[in-house]
Amino acid sequence: MNADGASAAEPRPRKRRPRQATAERRAEILRAAANTFGSKGYKNGSLAEVAEQVGITHAGVLHHFGTKEQLLVEVLEFRDTEDVRELEGQHIPGGIDLFHHLVRTARMNVDRPGIVQGYSVLTGESVTENHPARQWVTHRFAVLRGEIADAIDQVAAAEGREVSRATAEQAASAIIGVMDGLQVQWLLDDSVDLAESTRFAIESILQAALSGDRRRPPLG
């Protein structure tokens, strides 16, 4: 009660700012969509199922993302954002740090099978005719190959070695292929040690690339 005898107003709970609430809702929808598309694929996974998981309507999902195709693209981008969330500058590092990051990502993926499943299903589906994720996935692989090849060049330079660009790009393609393939194996059989198998594969490919012409290829 104040000096005039009037009761002091109770402090009101702080409300979330509209932009913060919108961002949180979008993140909820993206996680739900990743779960739906991951378990049923893009074509069979409906927006109604996505909406039901977050307690909104089909129209509510469209309000945030416009179309199902745009939701799909943002699900894929959301996964990449999650991978670098804890990194300085929130972007993939270079040099040897990139390869440590890839192994850490594999270790993180063990605790988020839904995101891994969604990514594996959608990238696999993207090879089909007129799939809405095809352009995004193609571009992502091209960028990632370039980043990994650049990192191999940087590691080679730091060790005073020479690696041709062709070899660096072949190694980059191999690393991406092995990582994605191991994820599929792990999703089907969790006895596969995703993190350690990824580390072994990356170390082996990186070592082969850095050895260049000095290595003795067992396959001739």
Residue pairs with C-beta under 8 A, 6 or more apart in sequence:
1 7
1 8
2 8
16 24
22 64
25 54
25 56
25 64
26 64
26 65
27 78
28 54
29 50
29 54
29 56
29 61
29 64
29 65
29 71
30 71
30 74
30 75
30 78
31 78
31 114
32 50
32 51
32 53
32 54
33 45
33 50
33 71
33 72
33 75
33 118
34 75
34 78
34 79
34 114
34 115
34 118
34 119
35 53
35 114
35 118
36 45
36 46
36 49
36 50
36 53
37 45
37 72
37 75
37 118
37 121
37 122
38 114
38 115
38 116
38 117
38 118
38 119
38 120
38 121
38 122
39 45
39 117
40 49
41 121
41 125
42 72
42 121
42 122
42 125
42 131
42 132
42 133
43 125
47 58
47 61
47 62
47 68
47 71
48 58
50 61
50 71
51 57
51 58
51 60
51 61
61 71
65 71
65 74
69 132
72 122
72 132
72 133
73 132
73 133
73 136
75 118
75 122
76 119
76 122
76 133
76 136
76 137
76 140
77 136
79 115
79 118
79 119
80 140
81 90
82 112
82 115
83 105
83 108
84 90
84 91
84 92
87 93
87 101
92 98
92 101
92 147
93 101
94 147
94 150
94 151
94 154
95 151
95 154
95 155
95 158
96 151
96 154
96 155
96 158
98 147
98 148
98 151
99 151
99 155
99 202
99 206
102 175
102 179
102 198
102 202
103 195
103 198
103 199
103 202
106 179
106 182
106 194
106 195
106 198
106 199
107 194
107 195
109 115
109 116
109 183
109 194
110 186
110 194
110 195
113 187
116 183
116 186
116 187
117 187
119 183
120 180
120 183
120 184
120 187
122 133
122 137
123 133
123 137
123 180
125 131
125 133
126 133
126 134
126 136
126 137
126 138
127 134
128 134
141 176
144 172
144 176
145 169
145 172
145 173
145 176
146 172
147 172
148 168
148 171
148 172
148 175
148 176
149 165
149 168
149 169
149 171
149 172
150 168
152 163
152 168
152 171
152 172
152 206
152 209
152 210
153 163
153 165
153 168
155 206
155 210
156 162
156 163
156 168
156 209
156 210
159 210
161 210
161 212
162 212
163 209
163 210
163 212
164 212
167 209
167 212
168 209
170 209
171 205
171 206
171 208
171 209
174 205
175 201
175 202
175 205
175 206
178 198
178 201
178 202
178 205
179 198
179 201
179 202
182 192
182 194
182 197
182 198
182 201
183 194
185 192
186 192
186 194
208 215
